[in-house]
């Protein structure tokens, strides 16, 4: 099986030794996205809703670079530093995903890169 590295300048460049996403066969594995502005490389300022929107915009850009869309995502992993943000992140996710929704986990963590309050990774299957 060959691996194809997915990269786009419409999402933030990796801040470590990893790729934005990797395609193996018809499956694309996304690295976690935090609310970095791809144009400036700086964190989006604002509340959890603004951060979550930037994260989902970044995921959307990587999905499109891989030849897919958010509708092709089958699994989402959400990491938040405060489960009190759960409802807001749900509301923002509903702006980007429509039924049938992907499988999902939401996990509270003690910290995220660059002091982000939210990070999201995903798995997408292409036809």
Secondary structure, DSSP 8 states (H G I E B T S, - for coil): --EEEE--TTS---SSSS-SEEEETTEEEEEEEESB-TTT--B--S-HHHHHHHHHHHHHHHHHHTT--GGGEEEEEEEES-GGGHHHHHHHHHHH--SS--EEEEEE-S--GGG-SEEEEEEEE--
